[in-house]
Amino acid sequence: MTNCTSRANLIGGIYGRPIALGNFCHFTIGALALLKAYASGLSVLLIPMLIYSVFALAYTFIFFTHPIKGGGQP
């Protein structure tokens, strides 16, 4: 719901930082939970774990860097 209401804003920066932090936490915790389930023998969870891991890394990058606004916008 939060992602939907903030879809017009630039993720990162001062106003989008809570969105980036929420997504970062969601995907990191989800990837760790899927890793634990995969380690216990559920091999079907390999693909979702990899997808969550990629998103966790992407939101790590977004959270710890500043957005660069491009284009000819004033």
PDB file of N, H, CA, C and O in Angstrom:
ATOM      1  N   MET A   1       0.821  -1.185   0.000  1.00  0.00           N
ATOM      2  CA  MET A   1       0.000   0.000   0.000  1.00  0.00           C
ATOM      3  C   MET A   1       0.869   1.254   0.000  1.00  0.00           C
ATOM      4  O   MET A   1       0.568   2.226  -0.693  1.00  0.00           O
ATOM      5  N   THR A   2       1.931   1.227   0.768  1.00  0.00           N
ATOM      6  H   THR A   2       2.175   0.437   1.330  1.00  0.00           H
ATOM      7  CA  THR A   2       2.818   2.384   0.824  1.00  0.00           C
ATOM      8  C   THR A   2       3.508   2.603  -0.513  1.00  0.00           C
ATOM      9  O   THR A   2       3.659   3.743  -0.951  1.00  0.00           O
ATOM     10  N   ASN A   3       3.927   1.530  -1.162  1.00  0.00           N
ATOM     11  H   ASN A   3       3.804   0.604  -0.805  1.00  0.00           H
ATOM     12  CA  ASN A   3       4.555   1.660  -2.476  1.00  0.00           C
ATOM     13  C   ASN A   3       3.580   2.242  -3.496  1.00  0.00           C
ATOM     14  O   ASN A   3       3.976   3.030  -4.355  1.00  0.00           O
ATOM     15  N   CYS A   4       2.324   1.861  -3.404  1.00  0.00           N
ATOM     16  H   CYS A   4       2.003   1.221  -2.706  1.00  0.00           H
ATOM     17  CA  CYS A   4       1.323   2.351  -4.346  1.00  0.00           C
ATOM     18  C   CYS A   4       1.064   3.840  -4.155  1.00  0.00           C
ATOM     19  O   CYS A   4       0.904   4.568  -5.134  1.00  0.00           O
ATOM     20  N   THR A   5       1.021   4.294  -2.924  1.00  0.00           N
ATOM     21  H   THR A   5       1.151   3.703  -2.128  1.00  0.00           H
ATOM     22  CA  THR A   5       0.741   5.711  -2.683  1.00  0.00           C
ATOM     23  C   THR A   5       1.932   6.606  -2.992  1.00  0.00           C
ATOM     24  O   THR A   5       1.764   7.809  -3.193  1.00  0.00           O
ATOM     25  N   SER A   6       3.123   6.043  -3.032  1.00  0.00           N
ATOM     26  H   SER A   6       3.260   5.066  -2.868  1.00  0.00           H
ATOM     27  CA  SER A   6       4.302   6.865  -3.300  1.00  0.00           C
ATOM     28  C   SER A   6       4.900   6.592  -4.676  1.00  0.00           C
ATOM     29  O   SER A   6       6.084   6.852  -4.893  1.00  0.00           O
ATOM     30  N   ARG A   7       4.119   6.082  -5.590  1.00  0.00           N
ATOM     31  H   ARG A   7       3.158   5.870  -5.413  1.00  0.00           H
ATOM     32  CA  ARG A   7       4.649   5.687  -6.890  1.00  0.00           C
ATOM     33  C   ARG A   7       5.122   6.859  -7.741  1.00  0.00           C
ATOM     34  O   ARG A   7       5.927   6.656  -8.650  1.00  0.00           O
ATOM     35  N   ALA A   8       4.652   8.079  -7.481  1.00  0.00           N
ATOM     36  H   ALA A   8       3.999   8.244  -6.742  1.00  0.00           H
ATOM     37  CA  ALA A   8       5.072   9.229  -8.271  1.00  0.00           C
ATOM     38  C   ALA A   8       6.339   9.880  -7.726  1.00  0.00           C
ATOM     39  O   ALA A   8       6.928  10.733  -8.388  1.00  0.00           O
ATOM     40  N   ASN A   9       6.762   9.488  -6.531  1.00  0.00           N
ATOM     41  H   ASN A   9       6.283   8.794  -5.993  1.00  0.00           H
ATOM     42  CA  ASN A   9       7.943  10.077  -5.908  1.00  0.00           C
ATOM     43  C   ASN A   9       9.197   9.316  -6.303  1.00  0.00           C
ATOM     44  O   ASN A   9       9.150   8.134  -6.644  1.00  0.00           O
ATOM     45  N   LEU A  10      10.311  10.017  -6.248  1.00  0.00           N
ATOM     46  H   LEU A  10      10.349  10.977  -5.971  1.00  0.00           H
ATOM     47  CA  LEU A  10      11.603   9.424  -6.498  1.00  0.00           C
ATOM     48  C   LEU A  10      12.016   8.631  -5.263  1.00  0.00           C
ATOM     49  O   LEU A  10      12.043   9.177  -4.160  1.00  0.00           O
ATOM     50  N   ILE A  11      12.340   7.341  -5.434  1.00  0.00           N
ATOM     51  H   ILE A  11      12.319   6.897  -6.329  1.00  0.00           H
ATOM     52  CA  ILE A  11      12.728   6.519  -4.280  1.00  0.00           C
ATOM     53  C   ILE A  11      14.148   6.895  -3.892  1.00  0.00           C
ATOM     54  O   ILE A  11      15.023   7.019  -4.749  1.00  0.00           O
ATOM     55  N   GLY A  12      14.369   7.072  -2.617  1.00  0.00           N
ATOM     56  H   GLY A  12      13.658   6.971  -1.920  1.00  0.00           H
ATOM     57  CA  GLY A  12      15.637   7.564  -2.116  1.00  0.00           C
ATOM     58  C   GLY A  12      15.444   9.010  -1.697  1.00  0.00           C
ATOM     59  O   GLY A  12      14.309   9.466  -1.562  1.00  0.00           O
ATOM     60  N   GLY A  13      16.514   9.725  -1.492  1.00  0.00           N
ATOM     61  H   GLY A  13      17.436   9.355  -1.602  1.00  0.00           H
ATOM     62  CA  GLY A  13      16.374  11.110  -1.060  1.00  0.00           C
ATOM     63  C   GLY A  13      15.744  11.197   0.313  1.00  0.00           C
ATOM     64  O   GLY A  13      15.616  10.182   0.998  1.00  0.00           O
ATOM     65  N   ILE A  14      15.355  12.367   0.721  1.00  0.00           N
ATOM     66  H   ILE A  14      15.459  13.191   0.164  1.00  0.00           H
ATOM     67  CA  ILE A  14      14.847  12.543   2.076  1.00  0.00           C
ATOM     68  C   ILE A  14      13.393  12.081   2.225  1.00  0.00           C
ATOM     69  O   ILE A  14      13.020  11.563   3.278  1.00  0.00           O
ATOM     70  N   TYR A  15      12.582  12.258   1.202  1.00  0.00           N
ATOM     71  H   TYR A  15      12.885  12.678   0.346  1.00  0.00           H
ATOM     72  CA  TYR A  15      11.172  11.875   1.318  1.00  0.00           C
ATOM     73  C   TYR A  15      10.927  10.418   0.968  1.00  0.00           C
ATOM     74  O   TYR A  15       9.987   9.818   1.489  1.00  0.00           O
ATOM     75  N   GLY A  16      11.729   9.839   0.116  1.00  0.00           N
ATOM     76  H   GLY A  16      12.493  10.326  -0.307  1.00  0.00           H
ATOM     77  CA  GLY A  16      11.561   8.449  -0.271  1.00  0.00           C
ATOM     78  C   GLY A  16      12.370   7.484   0.572  1.00  0.00           C
ATOM     79  O   GLY A  16      12.325   6.275   0.345  1.00  0.00           O
ATOM     80  N   ARG A  17      13.108   8.000   1.541  1.00  0.00           N
ATOM     81  H   ARG A  17      13.145   8.982   1.725  1.00  0.00           H
ATOM     82  CA  ARG A  17      13.944   7.137   2.376  1.00  0.00           C
ATOM     83  C   ARG A  17      13.129   6.117   3.181  1.00  0.00           C
ATOM     84  O   ARG A  17      13.549   4.963   3.264  1.00  0.00           O
ATOM     85  N   PRO A  18      11.994   6.479   3.773  1.00  0.00           N
ATOM     86  CA  PRO A  18      11.206   5.451   4.481  1.00  0.00           C
ATOM     87  C   PRO A  18      10.691   4.347   3.553  1.00  0.00           C
ATOM     88  O   PRO A  18      10.585   3.193   3.966  1.00  0.00           O
ATOM     89  N   ILE A  19      10.376   4.687   2.325  1.00  0.00           N
ATOM     90  H   ILE A  19      10.462   5.625   1.989  1.00  0.00           H
ATOM     91  CA  ILE A  19       9.931   3.676   1.357  1.00  0.00           C
ATOM     92  C   ILE A  19      11.079   2.725   1.043  1.00  0.00           C
ATOM     93  O   ILE A  19      10.899   1.507   1.013  1.00  0.00           O
ATOM     94  N   ALA A  20      12.259   3.291   0.810  1.00  0.00           N
ATOM     95  H   ALA A  20      12.405   4.280   0.835  1.00  0.00           H
ATOM     96  CA  ALA A  20      13.427   2.456   0.526  1.00  0.00           C
ATOM     97  C   ALA A  20      13.776   1.582   1.723  1.00  0.00           C
ATOM     98  O   ALA A  20      14.143   0.420   1.550  1.00  0.00           O
ATOM     99  N   LEU A  21      13.669   2.120   2.927  1.00  0.00           N
ATOM    100  H   LEU A  21      13.371   3.064   3.068  1.00  0.00           H
ATOM    101  CA  LEU A  21      13.974   1.347   4.129  1.00  0.00           C
ATOM    102  C   LEU A  21      12.964   0.213   4.323  1.00  0.00           C
ATOM    103  O   LEU A  21      13.346  -0.902   4.679  1.00  0.00           O
ATOM    104  N   GLY A  22      11.696   0.487   4.094  1.00  0.00           N
ATOM    105  H   GLY A  22      11.385   1.392   3.805  1.00  0.00           H
ATOM    106  CA  GLY A  22      10.672  -0.545   4.225  1.00  0.00           C
ATOM    107  C   GLY A  22      10.872  -1.678   3.230  1.00  0.00           C
ATOM    108  O   GLY A  22      10.764  -2.850   3.589  1.00  0.00           O
ATOM    109  N   ASN A  23      11.164  -1.333   1.983  1.00  0.00           N
ATOM    110  H   ASN A  23      11.252  -0.380   1.691  1.00  0.00           H
ATOM    111  CA  ASN A  23      11.404  -2.362   0.969  1.00  0.00           C
ATOM    112  C   ASN A  23      12.695  -3.122   1.247  1.00  0.00           C
ATOM    113  O   ASN A  23      12.757  -4.337   1.063  1.00  0.00           O
ATOM    114  N   PHE A  24      13.725  -2.403   1.692  1.00  0.00           N
ATOM    115  H   PHE A  24      13.674  -1.416   1.841  1.00  0.00           H
ATOM    116  CA  PHE A  24      14.987  -3.039   2.059  1.00  0.00           C
ATOM    117  C   PHE A  24      14.767  -4.076   3.159  1.00  0.00           C
ATOM    118  O   PHE A  24      15.259  -5.200   3.057  1.00  0.00           O
ATOM    119  N   CYS A  25      14.035  -3.710   4.205  1.00  0.00           N
ATOM    120  H   CYS A  25      13.635  -2.797   4.288  1.00  0.00           H
ATOM    121  CA  CYS A  25      13.772  -4.640   5.311  1.00  0.00           C
ATOM    122  C   CYS A  25      12.922  -5.822   4.849  1.00  0.00           C
ATOM    123  O   CYS A  25      13.201  -6.967   5.205  1.00  0.00           O
ATOM    124  N   HIS A  26      11.895  -5.548   4.066  1.00  0.00           N
ATOM    125  H   HIS A  26      11.668  -4.618   3.778  1.00  0.00           H
ATOM    126  CA  HIS A  26      11.009  -6.612   3.587  1.00  0.00           C
ATOM    127  C   HIS A  26      11.779  -7.653   2.780  1.00  0.00           C
ATOM    128  O   HIS A  26      11.671  -8.851   3.043  1.00  0.00           O
ATOM    129  N   PHE A  27      12.552  -7.200   1.803  1.00  0.00           N
ATOM    130  H   PHE A  27      12.640  -6.227   1.589  1.00  0.00           H
ATOM    131  CA  PHE A  27      13.238  -8.151   0.937  1.00  0.00           C
ATOM    132  C   PHE A  27      14.413  -8.835   1.641  1.00  0.00           C
ATOM    133  O   PHE A  27      14.712  -9.993   1.350  1.00  0.00           O
ATOM    134  N   THR A  28      15.078  -8.140   2.558  1.00  0.00           N
ATOM    135  H   THR A  28      14.835  -7.199   2.794  1.00  0.00           H
ATOM    136  CA  THR A  28      16.175  -8.769   3.293  1.00  0.00           C
ATOM    137  C   THR A  28      15.656  -9.852   4.235  1.00  0.00           C
ATOM    138  O   THR A  28      16.200 -10.955   4.272  1.00  0.00           O
ATOM    139  N   ILE A  29      14.616  -9.545   4.987  1.00  0.00           N
ATOM    140  H   ILE A  29      14.174  -8.649   4.956  1.00  0.00           H
ATOM    141  CA  ILE A  29      14.037 -10.531   5.906  1.00  0.00           C
ATOM    142  C   ILE A  29      13.426 -11.696   5.121  1.00  0.00           C
ATOM    143  O   ILE A  29      13.558 -12.853   5.520  1.00  0.00           O
ATOM    144  N   GLY A  30      12.763 -11.388   4.012  1.00  0.00           N
ATOM    145  H   GLY A  30      12.656 -10.448   3.689  1.00  0.00           H
ATOM    146  CA  GLY A  30      12.198 -12.453   3.175  1.00  0.00           C
ATOM    147  C   GLY A  30      13.273 -13.352   2.594  1.00  0.00           C
ATOM    148  O   GLY A  30      13.107 -14.572   2.559  1.00  0.00           O
ATOM    149  N   ALA A  31      14.385 -12.761   2.133  1.00  0.00           N
ATOM    150  H   ALA A  31      14.520 -11.771   2.161  1.00  0.00           H
ATOM    151  CA  ALA A  31      15.476 -13.566   1.576  1.00  0.00           C
ATOM    152  C   ALA A  31      16.100 -14.449   2.649  1.00  0.00           C
ATOM    153  O   ALA A  31      16.439 -15.602   2.381  1.00  0.00           O
ATOM    154  N   LEU A  32      16.256 -13.921   3.856  1.00  0.00           N
ATOM    155  H   LEU A  32      15.981 -12.984   4.074  1.00  0.00           H
ATOM    156  CA  LEU A  32      16.827 -14.722   4.940  1.00  0.00           C
ATOM    157  C   LEU A  32      15.888 -15.862   5.357  1.00  0.00           C
ATOM    158  O   LEU A  32      16.345 -16.965   5.655  1.00  0.00           O
ATOM    159  N   ALA A  33      14.591 -15.598   5.378  1.00  0.00           N
ATOM    160  H   ALA A  33      14.219 -14.701   5.136  1.00  0.00           H
ATOM    161  CA  ALA A  33      13.626 -16.645   5.714  1.00  0.00           C
ATOM    162  C   ALA A  33      13.607 -17.734   4.640  1.00  0.00           C
ATOM    163  O   ALA A  33      13.548 -18.923   4.953  1.00  0.00           O
ATOM    164  N   LEU A  34      13.658 -17.320   3.378  1.00  0.00           N
ATOM    165  H   LEU A  34      13.706 -16.354   3.124  1.00  0.00           H
ATOM    166  CA  LEU A  34      13.700 -18.308   2.298  1.00  0.00           C
ATOM    167  C   LEU A  34      15.011 -19.083   2.304  1.00  0.00           C
ATOM    168  O   LEU A  34      15.026 -20.269   1.972  1.00  0.00           O
ATOM    169  N   LEU A  35      16.107 -18.437   2.674  1.00  0.00           N
ATOM    170  H   LEU A  35      16.096 -17.474   2.943  1.00  0.00           H
ATOM    171  CA  LEU A  35      17.386 -19.136   2.781  1.00  0.00           C
ATOM    172  C   LEU A  35      17.341 -20.198   3.877  1.00  0.00           C
ATOM    173  O   LEU A  35      17.859 -21.301   3.702  1.00  0.00           O
ATOM    174  N   LYS A  36      16.731 -19.867   4.986  1.00  0.00           N
ATOM    175  H   LYS A  36      16.310 -18.971   5.129  1.00  0.00           H
ATOM    176  CA  LYS A  36      16.602 -20.834   6.083  1.00  0.00           C
ATOM    177  C   LYS A  36      15.747 -22.026   5.657  1.00  0.00           C
ATOM    178  O   LYS A  36      16.083 -23.173   5.950  1.00  0.00           O
ATOM    179  N   ALA A  37      14.639 -21.750   4.963  1.00  0.00           N
ATOM    180  H   ALA A  37      14.365 -20.818   4.725  1.00  0.00           H
ATOM    181  CA  ALA A  37      13.783 -22.840   4.490  1.00  0.00           C
ATOM    182  C   ALA A  37      14.490 -23.669   3.428  1.00  0.00           C
ATOM    183  O   ALA A  37      14.338 -24.890   3.393  1.00  0.00           O
ATOM    184  N   TYR A  38      15.262 -23.018   2.563  1.00  0.00           N
ATOM    185  H   TYR A  38      15.386 -22.026   2.592  1.00  0.00           H
ATOM    186  CA  TYR A  38      16.018 -23.736   1.532  1.00  0.00           C
ATOM    187  C   TYR A  38      17.090 -24.616   2.166  1.00  0.00           C
ATOM    188  O   TYR A  38      17.333 -25.733   1.707  1.00  0.00           O
ATOM    189  N   ALA A  39      17.728 -24.117   3.214  1.00  0.00           N
ATOM    190  H   ALA A  39      17.531 -23.211   3.587  1.00  0.00           H
ATOM    191  CA  ALA A  39      18.777 -24.884   3.893  1.00  0.00           C
ATOM    192  C   ALA A  39      18.214 -26.102   4.618  1.00  0.00           C
ATOM    193  O   ALA A  39      18.930 -27.077   4.846  1.00  0.00           O
ATOM    194  N   SER A  40      16.940 -26.049   4.978  1.00  0.00           N
ATOM    195  H   SER A  40      16.358 -25.257   4.793  1.00  0.00           H
ATOM    196  CA  SER A  40      16.344 -27.192   5.670  1.00  0.00           C
ATOM    197  C   SER A  40      15.852 -28.273   4.702  1.00  0.00           C
ATOM    198  O   SER A  40      15.325 -29.297   5.135  1.00  0.00           O
ATOM    199  N   GLY A  41      16.020 -28.049   3.409  1.00  0.00           N
ATOM    200  H   GLY A  41      16.449 -27.217   3.057  1.00  0.00           H
ATOM    201  CA  GLY A  41      15.702 -29.112   2.464  1.00  0.00           C
ATOM    202  C   GLY A  41      14.613 -28.800   1.459  1.00  0.00           C
ATOM    203  O   GLY A  41      14.295 -29.657   0.634  1.00  0.00           O
ATOM    204  N   LEU A  42      14.030 -27.620   1.489  1.00  0.00           N
ATOM    205  H   LEU A  42      14.289 -26.924   2.160  1.00  0.00           H
ATOM    206  CA  LEU A  42      12.992 -27.258   0.519  1.00  0.00           C
ATOM    207  C   LEU A  42      13.650 -26.646  -0.718  1.00  0.00           C
ATOM    208  O   LEU A  42      13.772 -25.425  -0.824  1.00  0.00           O
ATOM    209  N   SER A  43      14.066 -27.489  -1.638  1.00  0.00           N
ATOM    210  H   SER A  43      13.967 -28.481  -1.552  1.00  0.00           H
ATOM    211  CA  SER A  43      14.816 -27.007  -2.800  1.00  0.00           C
ATOM    212  C   SER A  43      13.952 -26.228  -3.785  1.00  0.00           C
ATOM    213  O   SER A  43      14.489 -25.557  -4.667  1.00  0.00           O
ATOM    214  N   VAL A  44      12.643 -26.298  -3.660  1.00  0.00           N
ATOM    215  H   VAL A  44      12.207 -26.843  -2.944  1.00  0.00           H
ATOM    216  CA  VAL A  44      11.750 -25.570  -4.558  1.00  0.00           C
ATOM    217  C   VAL A  44      11.823 -24.058  -4.312  1.00  0.00           C
ATOM    218  O   VAL A  44      11.380 -23.271  -5.149  1.00  0.00           O
ATOM    219  N   LEU A  45      12.373 -23.660  -3.182  1.00  0.00           N
ATOM    220  H   LEU A  45      12.733 -24.299  -2.502  1.00  0.00           H
ATOM    221  CA  LEU A  45      12.445 -22.240  -2.821  1.00  0.00           C
ATOM    222  C   LEU A  45      13.708 -21.547  -3.316  1.00  0.00           C
ATOM    223  O   LEU A  45      13.968 -20.405  -2.937  1.00  0.00           O
ATOM    224  N   LEU A  46      14.497 -22.213  -4.153  1.00  0.00           N
ATOM    225  H   LEU A  46      14.286 -23.141  -4.460  1.00  0.00           H
ATOM    226  CA  LEU A  46      15.734 -21.619  -4.642  1.00  0.00           C
ATOM    227  C   LEU A  46      15.463 -20.384  -5.506  1.00  0.00           C
ATOM    228  O   LEU A  46      16.101 -19.350  -5.310  1.00  0.00           O
ATOM    229  N   ILE A  47      14.542 -20.473  -6.444  1.00  0.00           N
ATOM    230  H   ILE A  47      14.024 -21.314  -6.604  1.00  0.00           H
ATOM    231  CA  ILE A  47      14.251 -19.354  -7.355  1.00  0.00           C
ATOM    232  C   ILE A  47      13.655 -18.165  -6.599  1.00  0.00           C
ATOM    233  O   ILE A  47      14.130 -17.046  -6.793  1.00  0.00           O
ATOM    234  N   PRO A  48      12.637 -18.346  -5.746  1.00  0.00           N
ATOM    235  CA  PRO A  48      12.145 -17.186  -4.984  1.00  0.00           C
ATOM    236  C   PRO A  48      13.212 -16.572  -4.080  1.00  0.00           C
ATOM    237  O   PRO A  48      13.233 -15.357  -3.883  1.00  0.00           O
ATOM    238  N   MET A  49      14.101 -17.408  -3.528  1.00  0.00           N
ATOM    239  H   MET A  49      14.084 -18.395  -3.688  1.00  0.00           H
ATOM    240  CA  MET A  49      15.172 -16.879  -2.682  1.00  0.00           C
ATOM    241  C   MET A  49      16.136 -16.023  -3.500  1.00  0.00           C
ATOM    242  O   MET A  49      16.584 -14.977  -3.031  1.00  0.00           O
ATOM    243  N   LEU A  50      16.450 -16.449  -4.693  1.00  0.00           N
ATOM    244  H   LEU A  50      16.086 -17.298  -5.074  1.00  0.00           H
ATOM    245  CA  LEU A  50      17.335 -15.664  -5.550  1.00  0.00           C
ATOM    246  C   LEU A  50      16.686 -14.345  -5.971  1.00  0.00           C
ATOM    247  O   LEU A  50      17.350 -13.309  -6.013  1.00  0.00           O
ATOM    248  N   ILE A  51      15.401 -14.383  -6.279  1.00  0.00           N
ATOM    249  H   ILE A  51      14.861 -15.224  -6.245  1.00  0.00           H
ATOM    250  CA  ILE A  51      14.688 -13.158  -6.654  1.00  0.00           C
ATOM    251  C   ILE A  51      14.654 -12.182  -5.492  1.00  0.00           C
ATOM    252  O   ILE A  51      14.919 -10.993  -5.671  1.00  0.00           O
ATOM    253  N   TYR A  52      14.332 -12.672  -4.303  1.00  0.00           N
ATOM    254  H   TYR A  52      14.117 -13.638  -4.157  1.00  0.00           H
ATOM    255  CA  TYR A  52      14.311 -11.814  -3.117  1.00  0.00           C
ATOM    256  C   TYR A  52      15.700 -11.263  -2.823  1.00  0.00           C
ATOM    257  O   TYR A  52      15.832 -10.117  -2.392  1.00  0.00           O
ATOM    258  N   SER A  53      16.733 -12.064  -3.051  1.00  0.00           N
ATOM    259  H   SER A  53      16.626 -12.994  -3.401  1.00  0.00           H
ATOM    260  CA  SER A  53      18.092 -11.610  -2.804  1.00  0.00           C
ATOM    261  C   SER A  53      18.487 -10.488  -3.758  1.00  0.00           C
ATOM    262  O   SER A  53      19.150  -9.533  -3.354  1.00  0.00           O
ATOM    263  N   VAL A  54      18.084 -10.598  -5.016  1.00  0.00           N
ATOM    264  H   VAL A  54      17.546 -11.374  -5.345  1.00  0.00           H
ATOM    265  CA  VAL A  54      18.378  -9.541  -5.989  1.00  0.00           C
ATOM    266  C   VAL A  54      17.676  -8.242  -5.590  1.00  0.00           C
ATOM    267  O   VAL A  54      18.280  -7.170  -5.634  1.00  0.00           O
ATOM    268  N   PHE A  55      16.411  -8.337  -5.203  1.00  0.00           N
ATOM    269  H   PHE A  55      15.921  -9.208  -5.168  1.00  0.00           H
ATOM    270  CA  PHE A  55      15.696  -7.139  -4.768  1.00  0.00           C
ATOM    271  C   PHE A  55      16.282  -6.571  -3.476  1.00  0.00           C
ATOM    272  O   PHE A  55      16.322  -5.353  -3.301  1.00  0.00           O
ATOM    273  N   ALA A  56      16.733  -7.431  -2.577  1.00  0.00           N
ATOM    274  H   ALA A  56      16.700  -8.420  -2.719  1.00  0.00           H
ATOM    275  CA  ALA A  56      17.357  -6.954  -1.343  1.00  0.00           C
ATOM    276  C   ALA A  56      18.636  -6.186  -1.660  1.00  0.00           C
ATOM    277  O   ALA A  56      18.894  -5.140  -1.065  1.00  0.00           O
ATOM    278  N   LEU A  57      19.432  -6.695  -2.585  1.00  0.00           N
ATOM    279  H   LEU A  57      19.222  -7.545  -3.069  1.00  0.00           H
ATOM    280  CA  LEU A  57      20.649  -5.982  -2.982  1.00  0.00           C
ATOM    281  C   LEU A  57      20.326  -4.667  -3.686  1.00  0.00           C
ATOM    282  O   LEU A  57      21.010  -3.665  -3.476  1.00  0.00           O
ATOM    283  N   ALA A  58      19.299  -4.667  -4.508  1.00  0.00           N
ATOM    284  H   ALA A  58      18.743  -5.480  -4.679  1.00  0.00           H
ATOM    285  CA  ALA A  58      18.911  -3.435  -5.204  1.00  0.00           C
ATOM    286  C   ALA A  58      18.450  -2.369  -4.216  1.00  0.00           C
ATOM    287  O   ALA A  58      18.840  -1.207  -4.336  1.00  0.00           O
ATOM    288  N   TYR A  59      17.631  -2.747  -3.250  1.00  0.00           N
ATOM    289  H   TYR A  59      17.315  -3.690  -3.153  1.00  0.00           H
ATOM    290  CA  TYR A  59      17.172  -1.769  -2.269  1.00  0.00           C
ATOM    291  C   TYR A  59      18.273  -1.382  -1.284  1.00  0.00           C
ATOM    292  O   TYR A  59      18.225  -0.298  -0.702  1.00  0.00           O
ATOM    293  N   THR A  60      19.261  -2.249  -1.091  1.00  0.00           N
ATOM    294  H   THR A  60      19.300  -3.129  -1.564  1.00  0.00           H
ATOM    295  CA  THR A  60      20.431  -1.855  -0.308  1.00  0.00           C
ATOM    296  C   THR A  60      21.157  -0.724  -1.015  1.00  0.00           C
ATOM    297  O   THR A  60      21.543   0.263  -0.388  1.00  0.00           O
ATOM    298  N   PHE A  61      21.343  -0.868  -2.321  1.00  0.00           N
ATOM    299  H   PHE A  61      21.030  -1.669  -2.830  1.00  0.00           H
ATOM    300  CA  PHE A  61      21.993   0.179  -3.110  1.00  0.00           C
ATOM    301  C   PHE A  61      21.178   1.469  -3.089  1.00  0.00           C
ATOM    302  O   PHE A  61      21.735   2.552  -2.911  1.00  0.00           O
ATOM    303  N   ILE A  62      19.860   1.359  -3.271  1.00  0.00           N
ATOM    304  H   ILE A  62      19.407   0.479  -3.416  1.00  0.00           H
ATOM    305  CA  ILE A  62      18.994   2.541  -3.271  1.00  0.00           C
ATOM    306  C   ILE A  62      18.995   3.228  -1.919  1.00  0.00           C
ATOM    307  O   ILE A  62      19.015   4.457  -1.847  1.00  0.00           O
ATOM    308  N   PHE A  63      18.974   2.447  -0.841  1.00  0.00           N
ATOM    309  H   PHE A  63      18.958   1.448  -0.899  1.00  0.00           H
ATOM    310  CA  PHE A  63      18.902   3.022   0.499  1.00  0.00           C
ATOM    311  C   PHE A  63      20.182   3.752   0.885  1.00  0.00           C
ATOM    312  O   PHE A  63      20.124   4.788   1.547  1.00  0.00           O
ATOM    313  N   PHE A  64      21.327   3.232   0.484  1.00  0.00           N
ATOM    314  H   PHE A  64      21.375   2.391  -0.054  1.00  0.00           H
ATOM    315  CA  PHE A  64      22.589   3.812   0.918  1.00  0.00           C
ATOM    316  C   PHE A  64      23.208   4.782  -0.078  1.00  0.00           C
ATOM    317  O   PHE A  64      24.314   5.267   0.163  1.00  0.00           O
ATOM    318  N   THR A  65      22.545   5.082  -1.175  1.00  0.00           N
ATOM    319  H   THR A  65      21.647   4.688  -1.370  1.00  0.00           H
ATOM    320  CA  THR A  65      23.044   6.082  -2.115  1.00  0.00           C
ATOM    321  C   THR A  65      21.991   7.175  -2.308  1.00  0.00           C
ATOM    322  O   THR A  65      20.823   7.003  -1.960  1.00  0.00           O
ATOM    323  N   HIS A  66      22.426   8.286  -2.865  1.00  0.00           N
ATOM    324  H   HIS A  66      23.375   8.426  -3.148  1.00  0.00           H
ATOM    325  CA  HIS A  66      21.516   9.398  -3.140  1.00  0.00           C
ATOM    326  C   HIS A  66      21.032   9.290  -4.578  1.00  0.00           C
ATOM    327  O   HIS A  66      21.810   8.945  -5.467  1.00  0.00           O
ATOM    328  N   PRO A  67      19.761   9.580  -4.817  1.00  0.00           N
ATOM    329  CA  PRO A  67      19.249   9.495  -6.186  1.00  0.00           C
ATOM    330  C   PRO A  67      19.791  10.649  -7.032  1.00  0.00           C
ATOM    331  O   PRO A  67      20.007  11.759  -6.544  1.00  0.00           O
ATOM    332  N   ILE A  68      19.996  10.359  -8.277  1.00  0.00           N
ATOM    333  H   ILE A  68      19.820   9.458  -8.673  1.00  0.00           H
ATOM    334  CA  ILE A  68      20.420  11.393  -9.224  1.00  0.00           C
ATOM    335  C   ILE A  68      19.255  11.655 -10.141  1.00  0.00           C
ATOM    336  O   ILE A  68      18.826  10.778 -10.890  1.00  0.00           O
ATOM    337  N   LYS A  69      18.745  12.868 -10.078  1.00  0.00           N
ATOM    338  H   LYS A  69      19.094  13.581  -9.470  1.00  0.00           H
ATOM    339  CA  LYS A  69      17.594  13.242 -10.881  1.00  0.00           C
ATOM    340  C   LYS A  69      18.098  13.744 -12.225  1.00  0.00           C
ATOM    341  O   LYS A  69      18.801  14.753 -12.284  1.00  0.00           O
ATOM    342  N   GLY A  70      17.752  13.063 -13.290  1.00  0.00           N
ATOM    343  H   GLY A  70      17.180  12.244 -13.242  1.00  0.00           H
ATOM    344  CA  GLY A  70      18.226  13.451 -14.612  1.00  0.00           C
ATOM    345  C   GLY A  70      17.150  14.170 -15.416  1.00  0.00           C
ATOM    346  O   GLY A  70      16.023  14.351 -14.955  1.00  0.00           O
ATOM    347  N   GLY A  71      17.516  14.569 -16.604  1.00  0.00           N
ATOM    348  H   GLY A  71      18.432  14.422 -16.978  1.00  0.00           H
ATOM    349  CA  GLY A  71      16.553  15.207 -17.474  1.00  0.00           C
ATOM    350  C   GLY A  71      16.551  16.720 -17.321  1.00  0.00           C
ATOM    351  O   GLY A  71      17.300  17.275 -16.517  1.00  0.00           O
ATOM    352  N   GLY A  72      15.715  17.371 -18.087  1.00  0.00           N
ATOM    353  H   GLY A  72      15.106  16.920 -18.740  1.00  0.00           H
ATOM    354  CA  GLY A  72      15.647  18.818 -18.084  1.00  0.00           C
ATOM    355  C   GLY A  72      14.548  19.371 -17.198  1.00  0.00           C
ATOM    356  O   GLY A  72      13.938  20.389 -17.523  1.00  0.00           O
ATOM    357  N   GLN A  73      14.297  18.716 -16.096  1.00  0.00           N
ATOM    358  H   GLN A  73      14.793  17.889 -15.832  1.00  0.00           H
ATOM    359  CA  GLN A  73      13.229  19.171 -15.210  1.00  0.00           C
ATOM    360  C   GLN A  73      13.736  20.320 -14.341  1.00  0.00           C
ATOM    361  O   GLN A  73      14.889  20.308 -13.910  1.00  0.00           O
ATOM    362  N   PRO A  74      12.897  21.298 -14.085  1.00  0.00           N
ATOM    363  CA  PRO A  74      13.346  22.435 -13.266  1.00  0.00           C
ATOM    364  C   PRO A  74      13.490  22.093 -11.801  1.00  0.00           C
ATOM    365  O   PRO A  74      13.859  22.952 -11.000  1.00  0.00           O
TER     366      PRO A  74
END
